[in-house]
Amino acid sequence: MHARAPASPQETTERGRLLFAGPCDFVLGAALLQHIPESILPEIAFAGRSNVGKSSLVNALTGRKTLARVSNTPGRTREINFFRLGGTLMLADLPGYGFARASKAESERWAGLVFEYLRGRPSLRRVILLIDSRRGLLENDVEVMTLLDRAAVSYQLILTKTDKLKPGELAAIASRVAAASRAHGAAHPELIATSALTGQGIPELRAELAALADT
Ligand code: GDP
């Protein structure tokens, strides 16, 4: 067996582009653990506060305008929605957390479903944890990071809506968020700044996920 030569940055970007240009299909929404599909493909989960821009980012990644809208229709917001990217990668869109009106029972249900999902998912390569660049890390983001640390799941912080900030503001928030994430054992060190509106960071994130699909 010969080890493959490491891919150049251009090759990695191209692999990401090709992966996300291929077919992407909604598989199902699971409100209960027993409805979660069998773990066959490498999987990436997306998490974040509601309104963080998660649906917009999933749509920007896949180049489809309406793919993740299903997760925002009433009744589906408490479900984990699964999308299959060709025969290569499964995307799991976790329900948004941090609703202002969420009761304690609702928040506990969220944590219960998500924790059970995270614990029993050997195919899960990484959780992409979205942070609104205007707000930075809020208390419930840190709670979720602690939950991910406890579940020993590798995760990566991604800033969203960066078009809303001036470059200097973005640099300041990015260094604050990166510094805070270094205190968390399971957090991946590289922060990617994205905008679903301008496309900033989308090729980099696609490349990162394509590399995970190969592992
Ligand atoms: P979700 O609840 O996390 O799925 O968030 P959505 O994707 O539905 O986005 C919430 C709001 O933020 C919507 O009004 C979007 O139009 C807006 N939004 C999402 N991404 C961006 C972005 O990159 N830039 C800007 N300016 N607005 C965004």
Residues whose N, C-alpha, C, O or C-beta is under 5 A from the ligand:
A	BS01	GDP	R49 S50 N51 V52 G53 K54 S55 S56 K161 D163 S195 A196 L197
